[in-house]
Every structure is written in C-alpha cells, then in structure tokens.
C-alpha cells in the first residue's frame, strides 16, 4: 500500500505543477526536471525516501506519457488520482523480467517487487520473455492484480473475405448481420436487489464510519463481479469475431456525447433526467466502447466504422426509409414491402452492406442499387 500511496502522491504533484501553468508563463517541467526534483524531495523527506525510487520515477514516466497522449489528441488531460480508487504502481524489471518472475507450480508464481521481496500470485497464463515491466494494482473490491506489459500479436482472419455488420444496442448488446443476438451477462435478480440494498445502506451510513467502509467493500465486490462478466464477454466476443470474419463493420457512435447528463443548469434544467441517467447506465453496462476497442486491437485494419444515420429506419430488403417501420425496440416491419425482421439484425445488415453496393446520401440515408432512394414524401412548408 505504501508503494501505491507514493506513486499516487508523485503523480498528483506532477498534475499540480502542470495546472499552475498559464499562457505567458514558462513551460511546465518535463520528466527530466521532475525527476531531479524527486531526488531532492527524497533527501528532504524521510517518509518518501523509505519508498522505492523506481516506483516513484515510473509514476513520473507514466505522467509524461499521459501528457504526450493528451497533446497528441488521443486522450484527455491527466487528472488527480484518489485514494481507494487509483491504487497501483508500475515496476520495471531489474535484469529482464524473465529473471524477476518465476513459476513455482502449475497455478502459483511469484514476482520480485522492490523493497518488498518475492510476492506470490495466481499464475493464470504464461509470461512471455519479451515482458520488461509489470503493474500491480488493487481494485475497489480489495483484490490485487499483477499485469505484465506485453503487446499480444493480432488475430489472423480466416481469409474467406466474409464481412459482418455489428449493431450495438441496450436490450441486445451486439446484433450480428448473421442473425445472432449477443448480450452482456449482467447481475442476476438477487444480485441486483442486494446492490440496491447496499446503495441505500451506503447512503445512510455516516462518513468515516466502519459501517460505511464495510458497505463500500461489499458494494465494490458486487460491482467488480459485474465488471468481470462484462470484460469476459467482450474478450470472448471480440476474439470470436476476429477469427470468423475478415472485415468487421460497426457504427461510428459518439458514445461520449450519447452518455452526457441531461440535468442541465439551474437556469435551464433538463427534462427526463432519471430516464436519461438510466439509459446512460445501460449504455455503459453494454460495453459498447470496450468491444470496438478490443476489436481494433485484435483485428487491426479490419474494423470499419460506418455512419449510423438511418441504419435502424431503413429496410434491408428494399431500401425504403421510414421511422414508422420500426414498430418497437425489437420489431421492424417495412411500410413499403412488408419485410419483417428483428430491428437490430436489420440494422446490422445495413451496416454490413452500406459500403458494398449501397451509397450514402447527403442526409445519411441508404440508397439501394439501381434506383433512387425510396423515402416517404415529406410535407412542403410554405409561408403565408
């Protein structure tokens, strides 16, 4: 825990230094200057010198990398790390990690942590010799994890040229153009009831009390169980799609904009805030962003993002576009040709074929081959 506290303290100091910078002032210190300041701080404060210099320097390296990602436009600005939430640190191997991590039995291994010694862990998979660093982290459920920094090789496609469309939703987490409907396994009914009871207990508990601490641990364990199931589903689903198909087409959804709060401001309060908050939770629980992220990592260059406009309102059979064709969340029945299908599967088929023989109009609707877009006539507004 001391390593986690020291790494978090050094990280927050670096964040504070960069927050004090303003246009017109000298640039904020980089890694070299912060590392020099860290050496001086270790001489001045004995409690900081007790910790591992490697752990503290790696926190500065992680912050420097985070700032580089921010200036590159790929990530947000680094923020504060909070005790109980961000518990972890990174270690770089002394002589190559294959000397610092060793296997004791089929399920048990141990790793060398500076100023701690050999720490045993559950050996869940083989540690490659190419690994040179690892991260130790503690989640909200109180579980410790050892994560080795290795970039796995990409999954090779089948070579058949087969294309699949994936439509992401709330009731159905991922609908495939083949007709398959996949859903993230969430909490069971009894677990959901216990979650609500724990949330009420946490709200009533006094700040700093032992009862509140116990409630937070129990709630964290239940949330961790839900997160583990979602991540496991994402890993299995993304691996299966990368192995079965050469091209995977998904909607180019702006998830960050979709899950914004509807509370508004004091001057202009929002409407249907509770319903929007529930929708936001459902979107996060479905793992939309994580699924596409893992697909792009496992099948690089084979994931195509498609404009999602009108894909759920367009009939895959005839190309007719009308909002009334989607009768409900699950039922799609074309108003022109009568074609009926599951709404999410119909959208997945449009996503699959949107770049193969169908064009996208300026308004984003699909246009079938060999003809004009069959869209219901719209009323003409005249003045006076």
C-alpha positions in Angstrom: 0.0 0.0 0.0 2.9 2.4 0.6 4.1 2.0 -3.0 0.6 2.8 -4.2 0.4 5.9 -1.9 3.9 7.1 -3.0 3.1 6.6 -6.7 -0.2 8.5 -6.3 1.4 11.3 -4.4 4.1 11.8 -7.0 1.5 11.7 -9.8 -0.7 14.3 -8.1 2.3 16.6 -7.6 3.0 16.4 -11.3 -0.6 17.2 -12.1 -0.5 20.2 -9.7 2.6 21.6 -11.4 1.0 21.5 -14.8 -2.2 23.0 -13.5 -0.3 26.1 -12.4 0.9 26.7 -15.9 -0.8 29.5 -17.8 -0.2 31.1 -21.2 2.7 33.6 -20.9 4.5 31.6 -18.2 7.5 29.3 -18.6 6.6 25.8 -19.7 5.8 23.3 -17.0 8.6 21.0 -16.0 9.2 17.8 -18.0 10.2 14.4 -16.9 13.9 15.2 -16.5 13.3 18.3 -14.3 10.6 16.4 -12.3 13.0 13.5 -11.8 15.6 15.9 -10.4 13.0 17.4 -8.1 12.1 14.0 -6.9 15.7 13.3 -5.9 15.7 16.4 -3.9 12.4 15.6 -2.3 13.6 12.1 -1.3 16.6 13.8 0.5 14.3 16.2 2.3 11.5 13.8 3.4 12.4 10.6 5.1 8.9 9.1 4.6 9.3 9.5 0.8 12.9 8.1 0.8 11.6 4.9 2.5 9.7 4.0 -0.6 11.1 2.7 -3.9 12.7 5.3 -6.2 11.8 3.0 -9.1 8.1 3.1 -8.3 8.1 6.9 -7.9 10.1 7.5 -11.1 7.8 5.2 -13.1 4.9 7.3 -11.9 6.6 10.4 -13.4 7.2 8.4 -16.6 3.6 7.4 -16.8 2.5 11.1 -16.3 4.9 12.2 -19.1 3.4 9.6 -21.4 -0.1 10.7 -20.4 0.8 14.3 -21.2 2.2 13.2 -24.6 -1.1 11.4 -25.3 -3.0 14.5 -24.4 -1.1 16.8 -26.7 -1.4 14.2 -29.5 -5.2 14.4 -29.1 -5.7 10.7 -28.4 -6.5 11.0 -24.6 -7.8 13.5 -22.2 -5.7 15.6 -19.8 -4.3 13.7 -16.8 -6.4 14.2 -13.6 -6.0 13.7 -9.9 -5.7 10.2 -8.5 -7.8 9.4 -5.5 -7.0 7.0 -2.6 -9.2 3.9 -2.6 -9.8 4.3 -6.4 -6.4 4.6 -8.0 -4.3 2.0 -6.2 -1.4 0.7 -8.2 2.2 1.2 -9.3 4.5 0.0 -12.1 7.8 -1.9 -11.8 10.5 -2.3 -14.5 12.5 -5.5 -14.4 16.0 -5.3 -13.0 17.7 -7.8 -15.3 14.9 -8.6 -17.7 11.5 -9.7 -16.4 12.1 -13.4 -17.1 14.5 -13.3 -14.1 12.2 -11.3 -11.9 9.1 -13.5 -12.4 9.2 -17.3 -11.9 6.8 -20.1 -11.7 6.6 -22.2 -8.6 3.8 -24.7 -9.6 1.1 -25.0 -12.2 -1.1 -22.3 -10.6 1.3 -20.3 -8.5 4.1 -17.9 -9.4 6.0 -15.1 -7.7 7.4 -11.8 -8.8 10.0 -9.5 -7.3 8.8 -6.2 -6.0 11.3 -3.6 -4.9 11.7 -3.2 -1.1 9.0 -5.9 -0.6 10.6 -9.0 -1.9 9.1 -12.0 -3.6 5.3 -11.8 -3.9 3.2 -14.8 -4.8 0.3 -14.6 -7.3 -2.0 -16.9 -9.1 -0.4 -17.9 -12.5 -3.3 -17.6 -14.9 -1.2 -17.5 -18.2 2.3 -17.8 -19.5 4.5 -14.7 -19.0 6.4 -14.1 -22.3 10.2 -13.4 -22.1 9.6 -10.1 -24.0 7.9 -8.6 -21.0 10.1 -6.0 -19.3 7.6 -4.3 -16.8 4.5 -5.1 -14.9 1.9 -3.2 -13.0 0.5 -4.1 -9.5 -3.0 -2.7 -8.9 -5.8 -3.1 -6.3 -9.4 -2.8 -7.4 -12.3 -1.5 -5.3 -13.2 -5.0 -4.3 -9.8 -5.3 -2.5 -8.3 -7.7 -5.0 -4.7 -7.4 -6.1 -3.7 -8.0 -9.7 -0.3 -8.3 -11.5 -0.5 -7.1 -15.1 2.5 -7.8 -17.3 3.1 -5.3 -20.1 3.1 -7.4 -23.3 1.5 -6.5 -26.7 -0.1 -9.7 -28.0 0.1 -10.5 -31.7 -3.0 -9.7 -33.8 -5.5 -12.4 -34.7 -5.3 -13.6 -38.3 -8.5 -13.6 -40.2 -9.9 -16.7 -41.9 -9.1 -15.3 -45.4 -12.5 -16.0 -46.8 -13.4 -12.4 -47.4 -16.5 -12.6 -45.3 -17.9 -9.4 -43.9 -20.1 -9.0 -40.8 -22.1 -6.0 -39.5 -22.5 -5.3 -35.8 -25.2 -3.2 -34.4 -24.8 -2.3 -30.7 -27.8 -1.7 -28.5 -29.1 -1.7 -25.0 -31.5 -4.7 -24.9 -29.2 -6.6 -27.3 -25.6 -5.7 -26.7 -24.4 -6.8 -30.1 -26.6 -7.9 -33.0 -24.8 -9.5 -36.0 -25.9 -9.4 -39.6 -25.9 -13.2 -39.5 -29.0 -13.0 -37.2 -27.1 -13.7 -33.9 -28.0 -11.6 -30.9 -25.5 -11.4 -28.1 -26.0 -9.8 -24.7 -23.7 -9.0 -21.9 -24.4 -11.1 -18.8 -25.2 -8.6 -16.0 -26.2 -9.1 -12.4 -28.8 -11.7 -11.6 -32.0 -10.7 -9.9 -30.9 -11.5 -6.4 -27.6 -9.7 -7.0 -29.4 -6.6 -8.4 -31.6 -6.5 -5.3 -28.6 -6.8 -3.0 -26.9 -3.9 -5.0 -29.9 -1.6 -4.3 -29.9 -2.5 -0.6 -26.1 -1.8 -0.3 -26.6 1.5 -2.1 -29.2 2.6 0.4 -27.1 1.4 3.3 -24.1 3.3 2.0 -26.3 6.5 1.6 -27.4 6.2 5.3 -24.0 5.4 6.8 -22.0 8.1 8.5 -18.9 9.4 6.7 -15.8 7.8 8.1 -17.6 5.1 10.0 -16.8 1.4 9.9 -20.2 0.6 8.7 -19.7 2.8 5.6 -16.3 1.1 5.0 -17.9 -2.3 5.1 -20.7 -1.2 2.8 -18.2 0.2 0.3 -16.2 -3.0 0.2 -19.3 -5.1 -0.3 -20.6 -2.8 -3.0 -17.2 -2.8 -4.7 -17.1 -6.6 -4.8 -20.6 -6.7 -6.4 -19.6 -4.1 -8.9 -16.4 -5.9 -9.7 -18.4 -9.1 -10.4 -20.5 -7.2 -12.9 -17.4 -5.6 -14.5 -15.6 -9.0 -14.7 -18.5 -10.5 -16.5 -18.7 -7.7 -19.0 -14.9 -7.8 -19.7 -15.0 -11.6 -20.1 -17.9 -11.3 -22.6 -16.1 -8.6 -24.5 -12.9 -10.6 -24.8 -14.7 -13.8 -25.9 -16.9 -11.9 -28.4 -14.1 -9.8 -29.9 -11.9 -12.9 -30.3 -14.7 -14.9 -32.0 -15.5 -12.1 -34.4 -11.8 -11.5 -35.3 -11.4 -15.2 -36.0 -14.6 -15.7 -38.0 -14.6 -12.6 -40.3 -12.1 -10.7 -42.4 -13.9 -7.4 -42.2 -16.0 -6.2 -39.2 -18.2 -3.2 -39.7 -19.5 -1.3 -36.7 -21.4 2.0 -36.2 -19.3 5.1 -35.7 -21.0 6.1 -32.5 -20.0 9.2 -30.4 -20.5 7.4 -27.1 -19.1 10.2 -25.0 -21.8 12.6 -26.4 -24.5 10.0 -26.1 -24.0 9.5 -22.3 -23.9 13.1 -21.3 -26.0 14.1 -18.4 -29.4 15.7 -19.1 -29.5 17.6 -15.8 -28.9 20.9 -17.5 -28.3 24.0 -15.4 -30.1 26.0 -12.7 -31.3 28.5 -15.3 -32.2 25.8 -17.9 -32.9 22.5 -16.0 -33.1 19.3 -18.1 -36.1 17.1 -18.7 -36.5 13.3 -18.2 -33.3 13.3 -16.2 -33.9 10.0 -14.4 -34.7 8.2 -17.7 -31.6 9.6 -19.4 -29.5 8.6 -16.4 -30.9 5.0 -16.7 -30.1 5.0 -20.4 -26.6 6.1 -19.8 -26.0 3.3 -17.2 -27.4 0.8 -19.7 -25.0 2.0 -22.4 -22.0 1.7 -20.1 -23.2 -1.7 -19.0 -23.4 -2.9 -22.6 -19.7 -2.3 -23.2 -20.1 -0.5 -26.5 -16.8 1.3 -26.5 -14.7 -1.6 -25.0 -16.0 -4.0 -27.6 -14.9 -1.8 -30.6 -11.6 -1.0 -28.8 -10.7 -4.7 -28.4 -11.8 -5.5 -32.0 -9.4 -2.8 -33.3 -6.6 -4.2 -31.2 -7.2 -7.8 -32.1 -8.0 -7.2 -35.8 -6.1 -4.1 -36.8 -7.0 -2.7 -40.2 -10.0 -5.0 -40.5 -12.5 -2.9 -38.5 -14.5 -0.3 -40.4 -16.6 2.4 -38.8 -19.8 3.2 -40.7 -22.1 6.3 -40.5 -25.0 5.1 -38.3 -27.6 7.6 -39.7 -30.8 5.9 -40.8 -29.5 2.3 -40.5 -32.2 1.4 -38.0 -35.0 3.0 -40.1 -34.1 1.6 -43.5 -35.4 -1.7 -44.8 -32.6 -4.0 -45.8 -34.8 -5.8 -48.4 -36.0 -2.8 -50.5 -34.1 0.3 -49.1 -37.3 2.1 -48.0 -36.6 4.5 -45.1 -39.3 5.4 -42.6 -39.2 5.9 -38.9 -42.6 4.2 -38.6 -41.1 0.9 -39.9 -39.5 0.3 -36.5 -42.6 -0.6 -34.6 -40.8 -1.3 -31.3 -37.4 -1.9 -29.9 -37.3 -5.4 -31.4 -39.7 -5.4 -34.3 -39.0 -3.9 -37.8 -41.7 -4.1 -40.4 -41.2 -2.2 -43.7 -44.1 0.1 -44.6 -43.4 -0.4 -48.3 -42.7 -4.1 -48.9 -43.8 -5.6 -45.7 -40.4 -7.2 -44.9 -40.2 -8.1 -41.2 -37.1 -8.8 -39.2 -35.6 -8.1 -35.8 -34.9 -4.4 -35.7 -31.3 -4.8 -34.5 -30.5 -7.5 -37.0 -32.0 -5.4 -39.8 -29.7 -2.5 -38.8 -26.7 -4.9 -38.7 -27.4 -6.0 -42.2 -27.5 -2.3 -43.3 -24.2 -1.7 -41.6 -22.7 -4.7 -43.3 -23.9 -3.7 -46.8 -23.5 0.1 -46.5 -20.1 0.0 -48.2 -20.8 -2.9 -50.5 -23.2 -1.7 -53.3 -25.1 0.9 -51.4 -24.3 4.6 -51.2 -24.9 7.1 -48.5 -26.9 10.2 -49.4 -26.1 13.7 -48.1 -28.6 13.2 -45.3 -27.0 9.9 -44.3 -29.8 7.5 -45.6 -29.1 4.3 -47.5 -29.7 4.2 -51.2 -30.4 0.8 -52.9 -28.7 -0.3 -56.1 -30.1 0.8 -59.4 -32.7 3.3 -58.2 -33.5 6.4 -56.3 -33.9 6.3 -52.5 -37.4 5.2 -51.6 -38.2 7.6 -48.8 -41.7 8.6 -47.8 -42.7 12.0 -49.2 -42.3 14.9 -46.8 -44.8 17.8 -46.4 -43.7 21.1 -48.1 -43.8 24.1 -45.8 -45.0 27.4 -47.3 -45.1 30.8 -45.8 -48.3 32.8 -45.6 
